[in-house]
Amino acid sequence: MNEINGLGKSKGKREIHDGSIFKFVPKNKIESVVQDELAETVVNSIQENAHTGNPGDGKIFVTDVVNVVKIRTNERGKEAI
C-alpha cells in the first residue's frame, strides 16, 4: 500500500501552486495484479471491505496487463510473475 496525495472535493490540505489553489487529500493506493479468473473475486472483496458509504471510499480500476518483465532475470510474461 502506498501513501499518496490526491486532488479531492472533500476536506484536504490547501496548497497554492503556480497561483492556483489545490486541496490535497491523503489517500492510500493499492495495486494488485491477478489472473483474469480471479479479477471479479478480488474486486468484490475490495468493494465489500472498503465500502463505508461515505465520500472518499475510492475507486477500483480494472485494466489489462499487456506484459510483465522481471528486471533481475529478464523473464517475461507468466514466468515473470
PDB file of N, CA, C and O in Angstrom:
ATOM      1  N   MET A   1       0.852  -1.159   0.000  1.00  0.00           N
ATOM      2  CA  MET A   1       0.000   0.000   0.000  1.00  0.00           C
ATOM      3  C   MET A   1       0.903   1.228   0.000  1.00  0.00           C
ATOM      4  O   MET A   1       1.873   1.302   0.754  1.00  0.00           O
ATOM      5  N   ASN A   2       0.575   2.178  -0.845  1.00  0.00           N
ATOM      6  CA  ASN A   2       1.346   3.406  -0.950  1.00  0.00           C
ATOM      7  C   ASN A   2       0.536   4.583  -0.436  1.00  0.00           C
ATOM      8  O   ASN A   2      -0.654   4.700  -0.728  1.00  0.00           O
ATOM      9  N   GLU A   3       1.182   5.457   0.330  1.00  0.00           N
ATOM     10  CA  GLU A   3       0.533   6.697   0.737  1.00  0.00           C
ATOM     11  C   GLU A   3       0.737   7.717  -0.376  1.00  0.00           C
ATOM     12  O   GLU A   3       1.863   7.972  -0.801  1.00  0.00           O
ATOM     13  N   ILE A   4      -0.357   8.290  -0.838  1.00  0.00           N
ATOM     14  CA  ILE A   4      -0.299   9.259  -1.922  1.00  0.00           C
ATOM     15  C   ILE A   4      -1.189  10.441  -1.566  1.00  0.00           C
ATOM     16  O   ILE A   4      -1.943  10.389  -0.594  1.00  0.00           O
ATOM     17  N   ASN A   5      -1.100  11.492  -2.346  1.00  0.00           N
ATOM     18  CA  ASN A   5      -1.995  12.629  -2.215  1.00  0.00           C
ATOM     19  C   ASN A   5      -2.823  12.720  -3.477  1.00  0.00           C
ATOM     20  O   ASN A   5      -2.299  12.628  -4.588  1.00  0.00           O
ATOM     21  N   GLY A   6      -4.107  12.901  -3.301  1.00  0.00           N
ATOM     22  CA  GLY A   6      -4.998  13.055  -4.437  1.00  0.00           C
ATOM     23  C   GLY A   6      -5.656  14.409  -4.376  1.00  0.00           C
ATOM     24  O   GLY A   6      -5.670  15.063  -3.333  1.00  0.00           O
ATOM     25  N   LEU A   7      -6.199  14.823  -5.493  1.00  0.00           N
ATOM     26  CA  LEU A   7      -6.980  16.050  -5.528  1.00  0.00           C
ATOM     27  C   LEU A   7      -8.411  15.668  -5.256  1.00  0.00           C
ATOM     28  O   LEU A   7      -8.984  14.836  -5.961  1.00  0.00           O
ATOM     29  N   GLY A   8      -8.994  16.271  -4.236  1.00  0.00           N
ATOM     30  CA  GLY A   8     -10.343  15.881  -3.873  1.00  0.00           C
ATOM     31  C   GLY A   8     -11.255  17.070  -3.715  1.00  0.00           C
ATOM     32  O   GLY A   8     -10.809  18.209  -3.576  1.00  0.00           O
ATOM     33  N   LYS A   9     -12.522  16.790  -3.737  1.00  0.00           N
ATOM     34  CA  LYS A   9     -13.526  17.812  -3.491  1.00  0.00           C
ATOM     35  C   LYS A   9     -13.844  17.897  -2.005  1.00  0.00           C
ATOM     36  O   LYS A   9     -14.487  18.842  -1.549  1.00  0.00           O
ATOM     37  N   SER A  10     -13.387  16.897  -1.257  1.00  0.00           N
ATOM     38  CA  SER A  10     -13.659  16.865   0.172  1.00  0.00           C
ATOM     39  C   SER A  10     -12.573  17.633   0.912  1.00  0.00           C
ATOM     40  O   SER A  10     -11.767  18.337   0.304  1.00  0.00           O
ATOM     41  N   LYS A  11     -12.564  17.490   2.216  1.00  0.00           N
ATOM     42  CA  LYS A  11     -11.578  18.182   3.045  1.00  0.00           C
ATOM     43  C   LYS A  11     -10.174  17.840   2.581  1.00  0.00           C
ATOM     44  O   LYS A  11      -9.930  16.752   2.060  1.00  0.00           O
ATOM     45  N   GLY A  12      -9.275  18.752   2.769  1.00  0.00           N
ATOM     46  CA  GLY A  12      -7.903  18.485   2.390  1.00  0.00           C
ATOM     47  C   GLY A  12      -7.011  19.644   2.759  1.00  0.00           C
ATOM     48  O   GLY A  12      -7.487  20.700   3.175  1.00  0.00           O
ATOM     49  N   LYS A  13      -5.742  19.448   2.609  1.00  0.00           N
ATOM     50  CA  LYS A  13      -4.749  20.476   2.896  1.00  0.00           C
ATOM     51  C   LYS A  13      -4.654  21.400   1.684  1.00  0.00           C
ATOM     52  O   LYS A  13      -4.334  20.967   0.577  1.00  0.00           O
ATOM     53  N   ARG A  14      -4.937  22.674   1.916  1.00  0.00           N
ATOM     54  CA  ARG A  14      -4.897  23.637   0.812  1.00  0.00           C
ATOM     55  C   ARG A  14      -3.455  24.022   0.522  1.00  0.00           C
ATOM     56  O   ARG A  14      -2.692  24.359   1.428  1.00  0.00           O
ATOM     57  N   GLU A  15      -3.095  23.968  -0.751  1.00  0.00           N
ATOM     58  CA  GLU A  15      -1.762  24.391  -1.172  1.00  0.00           C
ATOM     59  C   GLU A  15      -1.911  25.233  -2.425  1.00  0.00           C
ATOM     60  O   GLU A  15      -2.828  25.037  -3.222  1.00  0.00           O
ATOM     61  N   ILE A  16      -0.995  26.171  -2.584  1.00  0.00           N
ATOM     62  CA  ILE A  16      -1.005  27.026  -3.765  1.00  0.00           C
ATOM     63  C   ILE A  16       0.192  26.659  -4.628  1.00  0.00           C
ATOM     64  O   ILE A  16       1.331  26.658  -4.162  1.00  0.00           O
ATOM     65  N   HIS A  17      -0.079  26.346  -5.892  1.00  0.00           N
ATOM     66  CA  HIS A  17       0.963  26.032  -6.868  1.00  0.00           C
ATOM     67  C   HIS A  17       0.711  26.864  -8.112  1.00  0.00           C
ATOM     68  O   HIS A  17      -0.368  26.803  -8.702  1.00  0.00           O
ATOM     69  N   ASP A  18       1.698  27.632  -8.504  1.00  0.00           N
ATOM     70  CA  ASP A  18       1.599  28.489  -9.684  1.00  0.00           C
ATOM     71  C   ASP A  18       0.346  29.358  -9.655  1.00  0.00           C
ATOM     72  O   ASP A  18      -0.295  29.566 -10.686  1.00  0.00           O
ATOM     73  N   GLY A  19      -0.002  29.863  -8.472  1.00  0.00           N
ATOM     74  CA  GLY A  19      -1.136  30.758  -8.336  1.00  0.00           C
ATOM     75  C   GLY A  19      -2.491  30.081  -8.245  1.00  0.00           C
ATOM     76  O   GLY A  19      -3.499  30.760  -8.051  1.00  0.00           O
ATOM     77  N   SER A  20      -2.545  28.767  -8.378  1.00  0.00           N
ATOM     78  CA  SER A  20      -3.815  28.030  -8.278  1.00  0.00           C
ATOM     79  C   SER A  20      -3.895  27.338  -6.927  1.00  0.00           C
ATOM     80  O   SER A  20      -2.890  26.863  -6.398  1.00  0.00           O
ATOM     81  N   ILE A  21      -5.106  27.288  -6.373  1.00  0.00           N
ATOM     82  CA  ILE A  21      -5.315  26.650  -5.079  1.00  0.00           C
ATOM     83  C   ILE A  21      -5.787  25.213  -5.297  1.00  0.00           C
ATOM     84  O   ILE A  21      -6.741  24.966  -6.034  1.00  0.00           O
ATOM     85  N   PHE A  22      -5.109  24.278  -4.649  1.00  0.00           N
ATOM     86  CA  PHE A  22      -5.460  22.864  -4.720  1.00  0.00           C
ATOM     87  C   PHE A  22      -5.728  22.359  -3.316  1.00  0.00           C
ATOM     88  O   PHE A  22      -5.109  22.825  -2.358  1.00  0.00           O
ATOM     89  N   LYS A  23      -6.633  21.420  -3.185  1.00  0.00           N
ATOM     90  CA  LYS A  23      -6.864  20.752  -1.909  1.00  0.00           C
ATOM     91  C   LYS A  23      -6.356  19.323  -2.046  1.00  0.00           C
ATOM     92  O   LYS A  23      -6.966  18.499  -2.727  1.00  0.00           O
ATOM     93  N   PHE A  24      -5.237  19.038  -1.395  1.00  0.00           N
ATOM     94  CA  PHE A  24      -4.652  17.710  -1.446  1.00  0.00           C
ATOM     95  C   PHE A  24      -5.210  16.875  -0.307  1.00  0.00           C
ATOM     96  O   PHE A  24      -5.232  17.301   0.848  1.00  0.00           O
ATOM     97  N   VAL A  25      -5.656  15.686  -0.653  1.00  0.00           N
ATOM     98  CA  VAL A  25      -6.273  14.787   0.310  1.00  0.00           C
ATOM     99  C   VAL A  25      -5.391  13.545   0.431  1.00  0.00           C
ATOM    100  O   VAL A  25      -5.102  12.905  -0.580  1.00  0.00           O
ATOM    101  N   PRO A  26      -4.953  13.183   1.655  1.00  0.00           N
ATOM    102  CA  PRO A  26      -4.158  11.965   1.795  1.00  0.00           C
ATOM    103  C   PRO A  26      -4.992  10.735   1.436  1.00  0.00           C
ATOM    104  O   PRO A  26      -6.140  10.608   1.863  1.00  0.00           O
ATOM    105  N   LYS A  27      -4.417   9.851   0.665  1.00  0.00           N
ATOM    106  CA  LYS A  27      -5.102   8.648   0.203  1.00  0.00           C
ATOM    107  C   LYS A  27      -4.159   7.461   0.324  1.00  0.00           C
ATOM    108  O   LYS A  27      -2.957   7.630   0.531  1.00  0.00           O
ATOM    109  N   ASN A  28      -4.704   6.275   0.195  1.00  0.00           N
ATOM    110  CA  ASN A  28      -3.913   5.056   0.086  1.00  0.00           C
ATOM    111  C   ASN A  28      -4.167   4.457  -1.277  1.00  0.00           C
ATOM    112  O   ASN A  28      -5.304   4.436  -1.749  1.00  0.00           O
ATOM    113  N   LYS A  29      -3.127   3.975  -1.905  1.00  0.00           N
ATOM    114  CA  LYS A  29      -3.260   3.355  -3.218  1.00  0.00           C
ATOM    115  C   LYS A  29      -2.793   1.912  -3.106  1.00  0.00           C
ATOM    116  O   LYS A  29      -1.683   1.633  -2.654  1.00  0.00           O
ATOM    117  N   ILE A  30      -3.658   1.006  -3.525  1.00  0.00           N
ATOM    118  CA  ILE A  30      -3.336  -0.414  -3.527  1.00  0.00           C
ATOM    119  C   ILE A  30      -3.333  -0.882  -4.968  1.00  0.00           C
ATOM    120  O   ILE A  30      -4.296  -0.650  -5.698  1.00  0.00           O
ATOM    121  N   GLU A  31      -2.270  -1.534  -5.382  1.00  0.00           N
ATOM    122  CA  GLU A  31      -2.205  -2.099  -6.724  1.00  0.00           C
ATOM    123  C   GLU A  31      -2.051  -3.603  -6.596  1.00  0.00           C
ATOM    124  O   GLU A  31      -1.280  -4.097  -5.774  1.00  0.00           O
ATOM    125  N   SER A  32      -2.791  -4.317  -7.414  1.00  0.00           N
ATOM    126  CA  SER A  32      -2.730  -5.772  -7.377  1.00  0.00           C
ATOM    127  C   SER A  32      -2.875  -6.310  -8.793  1.00  0.00           C
ATOM    128  O   SER A  32      -3.711  -5.836  -9.562  1.00  0.00           O
ATOM    129  N   VAL A  33      -2.071  -7.286  -9.129  1.00  0.00           N
ATOM    130  CA  VAL A  33      -2.174  -7.951 -10.423  1.00  0.00           C
ATOM    131  C   VAL A  33      -2.573  -9.393 -10.159  1.00  0.00           C
ATOM    132  O   VAL A  33      -1.879 -10.115  -9.444  1.00  0.00           O
ATOM    133  N   VAL A  34      -3.694  -9.811 -10.740  1.00  0.00           N
ATOM    134  CA  VAL A  34      -4.188 -11.167 -10.537  1.00  0.00           C
ATOM    135  C   VAL A  34      -4.563 -11.776 -11.877  1.00  0.00           C
ATOM    136  O   VAL A  34      -4.737 -11.070 -12.871  1.00  0.00           O
ATOM    137  N   GLN A  35      -4.684 -13.089 -11.889  1.00  0.00           N
ATOM    138  CA  GLN A  35      -5.122 -13.778 -13.097  1.00  0.00           C
ATOM    139  C   GLN A  35      -6.559 -13.378 -13.409  1.00  0.00           C
ATOM    140  O   GLN A  35      -7.334 -13.054 -12.509  1.00  0.00           O
ATOM    141  N   ASP A  36      -6.903 -13.404 -14.695  1.00  0.00           N
ATOM    142  CA  ASP A  36      -8.237 -12.983 -15.140  1.00  0.00           C
ATOM    143  C   ASP A  36      -9.358 -13.640 -14.353  1.00  0.00           C
ATOM    144  O   ASP A  36     -10.336 -12.988 -13.987  1.00  0.00           O
ATOM    145  N   GLU A  37      -9.213 -14.940 -14.092  1.00  0.00           N
ATOM    146  CA  GLU A  37     -10.302 -15.658 -13.428  1.00  0.00           C
ATOM    147  C   GLU A  37     -10.490 -15.246 -11.970  1.00  0.00           C
ATOM    148  O   GLU A  37     -11.513 -15.574 -11.369  1.00  0.00           O
ATOM    149  N   LEU A  38      -9.522 -14.531 -11.388  1.00  0.00           N
ATOM    150  CA  LEU A  38      -9.641 -14.064 -10.009  1.00  0.00           C
ATOM    151  C   LEU A  38     -10.072 -12.603  -9.913  1.00  0.00           C
ATOM    152  O   LEU A  38     -10.397 -12.126  -8.826  1.00  0.00           O
ATOM    153  N   ALA A  39     -10.078 -11.900 -11.024  1.00  0.00           N
ATOM    154  CA  ALA A  39     -10.314 -10.456 -11.006  1.00  0.00           C
ATOM    155  C   ALA A  39     -11.642 -10.082 -10.357  1.00  0.00           C
ATOM    156  O   ALA A  39     -11.671  -9.197  -9.502  1.00  0.00           O
ATOM    157  N   GLU A  40     -12.720 -10.718 -10.730  1.00  0.00           N
ATOM    158  CA  GLU A  40     -14.032 -10.367 -10.189  1.00  0.00           C
ATOM    159  C   GLU A  40     -14.103 -10.653  -8.690  1.00  0.00           C
ATOM    160  O   GLU A  40     -14.704  -9.884  -7.941  1.00  0.00           O
ATOM    161  N   THR A  41     -13.500 -11.742  -8.255  1.00  0.00           N
ATOM    162  CA  THR A  41     -13.474 -12.072  -6.827  1.00  0.00           C
ATOM    163  C   THR A  41     -12.716 -11.005  -6.044  1.00  0.00           C
ATOM    164  O   THR A  41     -13.159 -10.593  -4.972  1.00  0.00           O
ATOM    165  N   VAL A  42     -11.587 -10.557  -6.564  1.00  0.00           N
ATOM    166  CA  VAL A  42     -10.786  -9.532  -5.900  1.00  0.00           C
ATOM    167  C   VAL A  42     -11.556  -8.212  -5.853  1.00  0.00           C
ATOM    168  O   VAL A  42     -11.588  -7.553  -4.814  1.00  0.00           O
ATOM    169  N   VAL A  43     -12.168  -7.825  -6.958  1.00  0.00           N
ATOM    170  CA  VAL A  43     -12.954  -6.594  -6.993  1.00  0.00           C
ATOM    171  C   VAL A  43     -14.078  -6.653  -5.967  1.00  0.00           C
ATOM    172  O   VAL A  43     -14.286  -5.695  -5.222  1.00  0.00           O
ATOM    173  N   ASN A  44     -14.801  -7.761  -5.921  1.00  0.00           N
ATOM    174  CA  ASN A  44     -15.899  -7.905  -4.961  1.00  0.00           C
ATOM    175  C   ASN A  44     -15.407  -7.829  -3.517  1.00  0.00           C
ATOM    176  O   ASN A  44     -16.060  -7.225  -2.665  1.00  0.00           O
ATOM    177  N   SER A  45     -14.266  -8.437  -3.247  1.00  0.00           N
ATOM    178  CA  SER A  45     -13.711  -8.422  -1.900  1.00  0.00           C
ATOM    179  C   SER A  45     -13.322  -7.003  -1.480  1.00  0.00           C
ATOM    180  O   SER A  45     -13.607  -6.581  -0.359  1.00  0.00           O
ATOM    181  N   ILE A  46     -12.676  -6.276  -2.381  1.00  0.00           N
ATOM    182  CA  ILE A  46     -12.308  -4.886  -2.077  1.00  0.00           C
ATOM    183  C   ILE A  46     -13.568  -4.059  -1.853  1.00  0.00           C
ATOM    184  O   ILE A  46     -13.646  -3.288  -0.897  1.00  0.00           O
ATOM    185  N   GLN A  47     -14.542  -4.215  -2.724  1.00  0.00           N
ATOM    186  CA  GLN A  47     -15.792  -3.462  -2.615  1.00  0.00           C
ATOM    187  C   GLN A  47     -16.478  -3.713  -1.275  1.00  0.00           C
ATOM    188  O   GLN A  47     -16.911  -2.772  -0.611  1.00  0.00           O
ATOM    189  N   GLU A  48     -16.575  -4.963  -0.884  1.00  0.00           N
ATOM    190  CA  GLU A  48     -17.245  -5.320   0.371  1.00  0.00           C
ATOM    191  C   GLU A  48     -16.503  -4.791   1.590  1.00  0.00           C
ATOM    192  O   GLU A  48     -17.132  -4.365   2.558  1.00  0.00           O
ATOM    193  N   ASN A  49     -15.174  -4.812   1.557  1.00  0.00           N
ATOM    194  CA  ASN A  49     -14.390  -4.451   2.725  1.00  0.00           C
ATOM    195  C   ASN A  49     -14.019  -2.972   2.802  1.00  0.00           C
ATOM    196  O   ASN A  49     -13.721  -2.470   3.886  1.00  0.00           O
ATOM    197  N   ALA A  50     -14.032  -2.272   1.678  1.00  0.00           N
ATOM    198  CA  ALA A  50     -13.643  -0.861   1.678  1.00  0.00           C
ATOM    199  C   ALA A  50     -14.839   0.078   1.703  1.00  0.00           C
ATOM    200  O   ALA A  50     -14.681   1.266   1.984  1.00  0.00           O
ATOM    201  N   HIS A  51     -16.021  -0.428   1.418  1.00  0.00           N
ATOM    202  CA  HIS A  51     -17.216   0.407   1.319  1.00  0.00           C
ATOM    203  C   HIS A  51     -17.653   0.921   2.684  1.00  0.00           C
ATOM    204  O   HIS A  51     -17.902   0.142   3.604  1.00  0.00           O
ATOM    205  N   THR A  52     -17.744   2.253   2.803  1.00  0.00           N
ATOM    206  CA  THR A  52     -18.299   2.853   4.014  1.00  0.00           C
ATOM    207  C   THR A  52     -19.569   3.633   3.706  1.00  0.00           C
ATOM    208  O   THR A  52     -20.350   3.954   4.601  1.00  0.00           O
ATOM    209  N   GLY A  53     -19.761   3.932   2.424  1.00  0.00           N
ATOM    210  CA  GLY A  53     -20.894   4.751   2.026  1.00  0.00           C
ATOM    211  C   GLY A  53     -20.609   6.237   2.120  1.00  0.00           C
ATOM    212  O   GLY A  53     -21.478   7.058   1.824  1.00  0.00           O
ATOM    213  N   ASN A  54     -19.400   6.590   2.528  1.00  0.00           N
ATOM    214  CA  ASN A  54     -19.017   7.987   2.666  1.00  0.00           C
ATOM    215  C   ASN A  54     -18.186   8.445   1.476  1.00  0.00           C
ATOM    216  O   ASN A  54     -17.538   7.632   0.817  1.00  0.00           O
ATOM    217  N   PRO A  55     -18.204   9.757   1.198  1.00  0.00           N
ATOM    218  CA  PRO A  55     -17.324  10.263   0.137  1.00  0.00           C
ATOM    219  C   PRO A  55     -15.876   9.893   0.455  1.00  0.00           C
ATOM    220  O   PRO A  55     -15.461   9.913   1.614  1.00  0.00           O
ATOM    221  N   GLY A  56     -15.133   9.566  -0.557  1.00  0.00           N
ATOM    222  CA  GLY A  56     -13.732   9.205  -0.359  1.00  0.00           C
ATOM    223  C   GLY A  56     -13.479   7.719  -0.261  1.00  0.00           C
ATOM    224  O   GLY A  56     -12.345   7.296  -0.035  1.00  0.00           O
ATOM    225  N   ASP A  57     -14.538   6.905  -0.432  1.00  0.00           N
ATOM    226  CA  ASP A  57     -14.342   5.453  -0.409  1.00  0.00           C
ATOM    227  C   ASP A  57     -13.359   5.016  -1.487  1.00  0.00           C
ATOM    228  O   ASP A  57     -12.683   4.000  -1.330  1.00  0.00           O
ATOM    229  N   GLY A  58     -13.274   5.755  -2.558  1.00  0.00           N
ATOM    230  CA  GLY A  58     -12.306   5.450  -3.605  1.00  0.00           C
ATOM    231  C   GLY A  58     -12.931   4.818  -4.825  1.00  0.00           C
ATOM    232  O   GLY A  58     -14.152   4.760  -4.970  1.00  0.00           O
ATOM    233  N   LYS A  59     -12.069   4.349  -5.688  1.00  0.00           N
ATOM    234  CA  LYS A  59     -12.472   3.730  -6.942  1.00  0.00           C
ATOM    235  C   LYS A  59     -11.620   2.495  -7.179  1.00  0.00           C
ATOM    236  O   LYS A  59     -10.501   2.388  -6.677  1.00  0.00           O
ATOM    237  N   ILE A  60     -12.159   1.576  -7.943  1.00  0.00           N
ATOM    238  CA  ILE A  60     -11.424   0.385  -8.354  1.00  0.00           C
ATOM    239  C   ILE A  60     -11.285   0.462  -9.867  1.00  0.00           C
ATOM    240  O   ILE A  60     -12.282   0.552 -10.584  1.00  0.00           O
ATOM    241  N   PHE A  61     -10.063   0.428 -10.345  1.00  0.00           N
ATOM    242  CA  PHE A  61      -9.798   0.412 -11.778  1.00  0.00           C
ATOM    243  C   PHE A  61      -9.351  -0.984 -12.159  1.00  0.00           C
ATOM    244  O   PHE A  61      -8.468  -1.549 -11.514  1.00  0.00           O
ATOM    245  N   VAL A  62      -9.944  -1.544 -13.189  1.00  0.00           N
ATOM    246  CA  VAL A  62      -9.559  -2.861 -13.687  1.00  0.00           C
ATOM    247  C   VAL A  62      -9.010  -2.668 -15.099  1.00  0.00           C
ATOM    248  O   VAL A  62      -9.708  -2.184 -15.990  1.00  0.00           O
ATOM    249  N   THR A  63      -7.761  -3.051 -15.282  1.00  0.00           N
ATOM    250  CA  THR A  63      -7.126  -2.898 -16.587  1.00  0.00           C
ATOM    251  C   THR A  63      -6.408  -4.194 -16.961  1.00  0.00           C
ATOM    252  O   THR A  63      -6.104  -5.023 -16.104  1.00  0.00           O
ATOM    253  N   ASP A  64      -6.150  -4.344 -18.234  1.00  0.00           N
ATOM    254  CA  ASP A  64      -5.385  -5.489 -18.716  1.00  0.00           C
ATOM    255  C   ASP A  64      -3.893  -5.204 -18.579  1.00  0.00           C
ATOM    256  O   ASP A  64      -3.435  -4.093 -18.847  1.00  0.00           O
ATOM    257  N   VAL A  65      -3.152  -6.202 -18.165  1.00  0.00           N
ATOM    258  CA  VAL A  65      -1.694  -6.115 -18.151  1.00  0.00           C
ATOM    259  C   VAL A  65      -1.219  -6.766 -19.442  1.00  0.00           C
ATOM    260  O   VAL A  65      -1.443  -7.955 -19.668  1.00  0.00           O
ATOM    261  N   VAL A  66      -0.572  -5.992 -20.271  1.00  0.00           N
ATOM    262  CA  VAL A  66      -0.149  -6.488 -21.580  1.00  0.00           C
ATOM    263  C   VAL A  66       1.081  -7.369 -21.471  1.00  0.00           C
ATOM    264  O   VAL A  66       1.188  -8.377 -22.169  1.00  0.00           O
ATOM    265  N   ASN A  67       2.001  -6.999 -20.607  1.00  0.00           N
ATOM    266  CA  ASN A  67       3.220  -7.788 -20.470  1.00  0.00           C
ATOM    267  C   ASN A  67       3.837  -7.491 -19.106  1.00  0.00           C
ATOM    268  O   ASN A  67       3.533  -6.476 -18.478  1.00  0.00           O
ATOM    269  N   VAL A  68       4.700  -8.383 -18.666  1.00  0.00           N
ATOM    270  CA  VAL A  68       5.432  -8.219 -17.416  1.00  0.00           C
ATOM    271  C   VAL A  68       6.882  -8.569 -17.708  1.00  0.00           C
ATOM    272  O   VAL A  68       7.165  -9.547 -18.400  1.00  0.00           O
ATOM    273  N   VAL A  69       7.793  -7.771 -17.181  1.00  0.00           N
ATOM    274  CA  VAL A  69       9.216  -8.067 -17.314  1.00  0.00           C
ATOM    275  C   VAL A  69       9.829  -8.021 -15.923  1.00  0.00           C
ATOM    276  O   VAL A  69       9.762  -7.002 -15.236  1.00  0.00           O
ATOM    277  N   LYS A  70      10.426  -9.133 -15.515  1.00  0.00           N
ATOM    278  CA  LYS A  70      11.122  -9.178 -14.229  1.00  0.00           C
ATOM    279  C   LYS A  70      12.528  -8.645 -14.467  1.00  0.00           C
ATOM    280  O   LYS A  70      13.322  -9.264 -15.176  1.00  0.00           O
ATOM    281  N   ILE A  71      12.829  -7.512 -13.880  1.00  0.00           N
ATOM    282  CA  ILE A  71      14.070  -6.807 -14.176  1.00  0.00           C
ATOM    283  C   ILE A  71      15.302  -7.648 -13.862  1.00  0.00           C
ATOM    284  O   ILE A  71      16.238  -7.695 -14.661  1.00  0.00           O
ATOM    285  N   ARG A  72      15.314  -8.307 -12.717  1.00  0.00           N
ATOM    286  CA  ARG A  72      16.503  -9.054 -12.301  1.00  0.00           C
ATOM    287  C   ARG A  72      16.867 -10.169 -13.268  1.00  0.00           C
ATOM    288  O   ARG A  72      18.046 -10.368 -13.559  1.00  0.00           O
ATOM    289  N   THR A  73      15.869 -10.906 -13.776  1.00  0.00           N
ATOM    290  CA  THR A  73      16.148 -12.092 -14.592  1.00  0.00           C
ATOM    291  C   THR A  73      15.793 -11.917 -16.066  1.00  0.00           C
ATOM    292  O   THR A  73      16.120 -12.769 -16.892  1.00  0.00           O
ATOM    293  N   ASN A  74      15.125 -10.815 -16.396  1.00  0.00           N
ATOM    294  CA  ASN A  74      14.638 -10.558 -17.747  1.00  0.00           C
ATOM    295  C   ASN A  74      13.556 -11.551 -18.180  1.00  0.00           C
ATOM    296  O   ASN A  74      13.241 -11.643 -19.367  1.00  0.00           O
ATOM    297  N   GLU A  75      12.989 -12.292 -17.228  1.00  0.00           N
ATOM    298  CA  GLU A  75      11.866 -13.168 -17.565  1.00  0.00           C
ATOM    299  C   GLU A  75      10.691 -12.304 -17.984  1.00  0.00           C
ATOM    300  O   GLU A  75      10.529 -11.175 -17.521  1.00  0.00           O
ATOM    301  N   ARG A  76       9.863 -12.865 -18.882  1.00  0.00           N
ATOM    302  CA  ARG A  76       8.736 -12.109 -19.404  1.00  0.00           C
ATOM    303  C   ARG A  76       7.464 -12.945 -19.354  1.00  0.00           C
ATOM    304  O   ARG A  76       7.508 -14.176 -19.338  1.00  0.00           O
ATOM    305  N   GLY A  77       6.334 -12.252 -19.331  1.00  0.00           N
ATOM    306  CA  GLY A  77       5.054 -12.934 -19.339  1.00  0.00           C
ATOM    307  C   GLY A  77       4.786 -13.649 -18.024  1.00  0.00           C
ATOM    308  O   GLY A  77       5.182 -13.186 -16.955  1.00  0.00           O
ATOM    309  N   LYS A  78       4.110 -14.783 -18.122  1.00  0.00           N
ATOM    310  CA  LYS A  78       3.714 -15.539 -16.910  1.00  0.00           C
ATOM    311  C   LYS A  78       4.918 -15.962 -16.074  1.00  0.00           C
ATOM    312  O   LYS A  78       4.817 -16.044 -14.850  1.00  0.00           O
ATOM    313  N   GLU A  79       6.050 -16.229 -16.712  1.00  0.00           N
ATOM    314  CA  GLU A  79       7.249 -16.635 -15.974  1.00  0.00           C
ATOM    315  C   GLU A  79       7.750 -15.527 -15.060  1.00  0.00           C
ATOM    316  O   GLU A  79       8.406 -15.803 -14.056  1.00  0.00           O
ATOM    317  N   ALA A  80       7.449 -14.288 -15.393  1.00  0.00           N
ATOM    318  CA  ALA A  80       7.917 -13.139 -14.608  1.00  0.00           C
ATOM    319  C   ALA A  80       7.070 -12.940 -13.354  1.00  0.00           C
ATOM    320  O   ALA A  80       7.491 -12.267 -12.413  1.00  0.00           O
ATOM    321  N   ILE A  81       5.885 -13.524 -13.345  1.00  0.00           N
ATOM    322  CA  ILE A  81       5.012 -13.371 -12.185  1.00  0.00           C
ATOM    323  C   ILE A  81       5.399 -14.401 -11.176  1.00  0.00           C
ATOM    324  O   ILE A  81       4.799 -14.470 -10.103  1.00  0.00           O
TER     325      ILE A  81
END
